[in-house]
């Protein structure tokens, strides 16, 4: 009798866990349909953002694996692209990282990369954090959930 009760309890727990997993899965699917959550990065999204950012703007994209990719637009017409494994935790850390990318300081590990490497590194990945730093006075930093949200913000700024 005790063995049957134990199996019934396990069966009920399994059904409850399956129902909860189904509910969570449906919520994730609805979030993806509504554009919420963390969609994969597309190449067109990246190229659109590169075209939309202003002179002296900087973008940092932290991926789920801890890699950080950056885009800097300076005085030249061509943006600079870089990659680093050091994850900036604070706004000050991000500023130091951007200064190191601009001046090629040896104390901070920053790799200068090409546009093709940037596209290959970001394509199909999911972001953890996205930051836009406006370095024209008054300088300020903005955080976004993903590149799609950043692209929408930049589109509205240009209109």
DRENDO-1510 file (C-alpha; in Angstrom, 1 decimal, always signed):
<recs>
REC; n; res; u; v; w
REC; 1; UNK; +0.0; +0.0; +0.0 .
REC; 2; UNK; +2.8; +2.4; +0.9 .
REC; 3; UNK; +4.5; +1.7; -2.5 .
REC; 4; UNK; +1.4; +2.6; -4.5 .
REC; 5; UNK; +0.9; +5.9; -2.5 .
REC; 6; UNK; +4.6; +6.8; -3.2 .
REC; 7; UNK; +4.1; +6.2; -7.0 .
REC; 8; UNK; +0.9; +8.2; -7.0 .
REC; 9; UNK; +2.6; +11.1; -5.3 .
REC; 10; UNK; +5.5; +10.9; -7.8 .
REC; 11; UNK; +3.1; +10.8; -10.7 .
REC; 12; UNK; +1.2; +13.9; -9.4 .
REC; 13; UNK; +4.5; +15.8; -9.0 .
REC; 14; UNK; +5.6; +14.9; -12.5 .
REC; 15; UNK; +2.3; +16.1; -13.9 .
REC; 16; UNK; +2.5; +19.4; -12.0 .
REC; 17; UNK; +6.1; +19.9; -13.2 .
REC; 18; UNK; +5.1; +19.2; -16.8 .
REC; 19; UNK; +2.2; +21.6; -16.6 .
REC; 20; UNK; +4.5; +24.3; -15.2 .
REC; 21; UNK; +7.0; +23.7; -18.0 .
REC; 22; UNK; +4.2; +23.9; -20.6 .
REC; 23; UNK; +3.0; +27.2; -19.2 .
REC; 24; UNK; +6.5; +28.7; -19.2 .
REC; 25; UNK; +7.1; +27.5; -22.7 .
REC; 26; UNK; +3.9; +29.1; -23.9 .
REC; 27; UNK; +4.8; +32.4; -22.2 .
REC; 28; UNK; +8.2; +32.4; -23.9 .
REC; 29; UNK; +6.6; +31.7; -27.3 .
REC; 30; UNK; +4.1; +34.6; -26.7 .
REC; 31; UNK; +7.0; +36.9; -25.7 .
REC; 32; UNK; +8.9; +36.0; -28.9 .
REC; 33; UNK; +5.7; +36.7; -31.0 .
REC; 34; UNK; +5.3; +40.1; -29.3 .
REC; 35; UNK; +8.9; +41.0; -29.8 .
REC; 36; UNK; +9.7; +40.7; -26.1 .
REC; 37; UNK; +12.6; +38.7; -24.7 .
REC; 38; UNK; +16.0; +38.4; -26.3 .
REC; 39; UNK; +15.7; +37.9; -30.1 .
REC; 40; UNK; +18.7; +36.8; -32.1 .
REC; 41; UNK; +20.8; +39.5; -33.7 .
REC; 42; UNK; +20.4; +40.0; -37.4 .
REC; 43; UNK; +23.0; +41.4; -39.9 .
REC; 44; UNK; +20.5; +44.1; -41.1 .
REC; 45; UNK; +19.9; +45.2; -37.6 .
REC; 46; UNK; +23.6; +45.7; -37.0 .
REC; 47; UNK; +24.2; +47.6; -40.3 .
REC; 48; UNK; +21.1; +49.8; -39.7 .
REC; 49; UNK; +22.5; +50.8; -36.2 .
REC; 50; UNK; +26.0; +51.5; -37.6 .
REC; 51; UNK; +24.4; +53.9; -40.2 .
REC; 52; UNK; +22.1; +55.6; -37.6 .
REC; 53; UNK; +24.6; +56.4; -34.8 .
REC; 54; UNK; +25.9; +59.9; -34.6 .
REC; 55; UNK; +29.5; +61.2; -34.7 .
REC; 56; UNK; +31.2; +60.6; -31.3 .
REC; 57; UNK; +28.6; +57.9; -30.3 .
REC; 58; UNK; +29.7; +54.6; -29.0 .
REC; 59; UNK; +27.9; +51.3; -28.7 .
REC; 60; UNK; +28.8; +48.3; -26.5 .
REC; 61; UNK; +27.1; +45.0; -26.9 .
REC; 62; UNK; +27.7; +42.3; -24.3 .
REC; 63; UNK; +26.7; +38.8; -25.4 .
REC; 64; UNK; +25.5; +35.9; -23.2 .
REC; 65; UNK; +29.0; +34.3; -23.4 .
REC; 66; UNK; +30.7; +37.4; -21.9 .
REC; 67; UNK; +32.2; +38.8; -25.1 .
REC; 68; UNK; +31.8; +42.5; -25.6 .
REC; 69; UNK; +31.7; +44.0; -29.1 .
REC; 70; UNK; +32.0; +47.8; -29.6 .
REC; 71; UNK; +31.4; +50.3; -32.3 .
REC; 72; UNK; +32.9; +53.8; -32.1 .
REC; 73; UNK; +32.2; +56.7; -34.4 .
REC; 74; UNK; +34.8; +59.4; -34.1 .
REC; 75; UNK; +35.9; +62.3; -36.3 .
REC; 76; UNK; +36.6; +60.0; -39.3 .
REC; 77; UNK; +33.6; +58.9; -41.4 .
REC; 78; UNK; +34.5; +55.2; -40.9 .
REC; 79; UNK; +33.5; +53.7; -37.6 .
REC; 80; UNK; +35.9; +51.6; -35.5 .
REC; 81; UNK; +35.0; +48.1; -34.4 .
REC; 82; UNK; +36.5; +46.2; -31.4 .
REC; 83; UNK; +36.1; +43.2; -29.2 .
REC; 84; UNK; +37.1; +42.4; -25.7 .
REC; 85; UNK; +36.6; +39.6; -23.1 .
REC; 86; UNK; +36.6; +42.0; -20.1 .
REC; 87; UNK; +33.0; +42.7; -19.0 .
REC; 88; UNK; +32.5; +46.3; -17.9 .
REC; 89; UNK; +30.3; +46.3; -14.8 .
REC; 90; UNK; +29.9; +50.0; -14.1 .
REC; 91; UNK; +29.5; +53.1; -16.2 .
REC; 92; UNK; +33.1; +54.1; -15.3 .
REC; 93; UNK; +34.4; +50.7; -16.5 .
REC; 94; UNK; +32.6; +51.2; -19.8 .
REC; 95; UNK; +34.1; +54.7; -20.2 .
REC; 96; UNK; +37.6; +53.3; -19.5 .
REC; 97; UNK; +37.0; +50.6; -22.1 .
REC; 98; UNK; +35.9; +53.1; -24.7 .
REC; 99; UNK; +38.9; +55.3; -24.0 .
REC; 100; UNK; +41.2; +52.3; -24.3 .
REC; 101; UNK; +39.6; +51.3; -27.6 .
REC; 102; UNK; +40.2; +54.9; -28.9 .
REC; 103; UNK; +43.8; +55.3; -27.8 .
REC; 104; UNK; +44.9; +51.6; -28.2 .
REC; 105; UNK; +46.2; +51.5; -24.6 .
REC; 106; UNK; +48.1; +48.3; -23.8 .
REC; 107; UNK; +46.8; +48.0; -20.2 .
REC; 108; UNK; +43.3; +47.1; -21.4 .
REC; 109; UNK; +42.9; +44.1; -23.7 .
REC; 110; UNK; +40.9; +45.4; -26.7 .
REC; 111; UNK; +41.2; +43.8; -30.2 .
REC; 112; UNK; +40.5; +46.1; -33.2 .
REC; 113; UNK; +38.4; +44.1; -35.7 .
REC; 114; UNK; +36.9; +44.5; -39.1 .
REC; 115; UNK; +33.2; +45.0; -40.0 .
REC; 116; UNK; +33.1; +41.4; -41.3 .
REC; 117; UNK; +34.4; +40.1; -37.9 .
REC; 118; UNK; +31.9; +42.1; -36.1 .
REC; 119; UNK; +29.0; +40.8; -38.2 .
REC; 120; UNK; +30.2; +37.2; -37.8 .
REC; 121; UNK; +30.6; +37.6; -34.1 .
REC; 122; UNK; +27.2; +39.1; -33.5 .
REC; 123; UNK; +25.1; +37.3; -36.2 .
REC; 124; UNK; +22.7; +34.9; -34.6 .
REC; 125; UNK; +23.8; +35.6; -31.0 .
REC; 126; UNK; +21.7; +36.9; -28.1 .
REC; 127; UNK; +22.6; +40.0; -26.1 .
REC; 128; UNK; +22.9; +40.4; -22.3 .
REC; 129; UNK; +23.4; +44.2; -22.3 .
REC; 130; UNK; +23.5; +47.0; -24.9 .
REC; 131; UNK; +24.7; +50.4; -24.1 .
REC; 132; UNK; +24.8; +53.6; -26.2 .
REC; 133; UNK; +27.0; +56.4; -25.0 .
REC; 134; UNK; +26.5; +59.9; -26.4 .
REC; 135; UNK; +29.8; +61.6; -25.9 .
REC; 136; UNK; +28.8; +65.0; -27.2 .
REC; 137; UNK; +28.0; +67.5; -24.4 .
REC; 138; UNK; +26.1; +66.7; -22.3 .
REC; 139; UNK; +27.6; +63.2; -22.3 .
REC; 140; UNK; +25.3; +60.5; -21.1 .
REC; 141; UNK; +24.8; +56.7; -21.3 .
REC; 142; UNK; +21.7; +54.8; -22.1 .
REC; 143; UNK; +20.9; +51.1; -21.7 .
REC; 144; UNK; +18.7; +48.9; -24.0 .
REC; 145; UNK; +17.4; +45.4; -23.7 .
REC; 146; UNK; +18.5; +44.4; -27.2 .
REC; 147; UNK; +19.7; +45.8; -30.5 .
REC; 148; UNK; +16.1; +46.0; -31.8 .
REC; 149; UNK; +15.2; +48.4; -29.1 .
REC; 150; UNK; +18.3; +50.4; -29.8 .
REC; 151; UNK; +17.5; +50.5; -33.5 .
REC; 152; UNK; +14.0; +51.7; -32.7 .
REC; 153; UNK; +15.4; +54.5; -30.5 .
REC; 154; UNK; +17.9; +55.6; -33.1 .
REC; 155; UNK; +15.2; +55.6; -35.8 .
REC; 156; UNK; +13.0; +57.9; -33.7 .
REC; 157; UNK; +15.9; +60.2; -33.0 .
REC; 158; UNK; +16.5; +60.6; -36.7 .
REC; 159; UNK; +12.9; +61.3; -37.6 .
</recs>
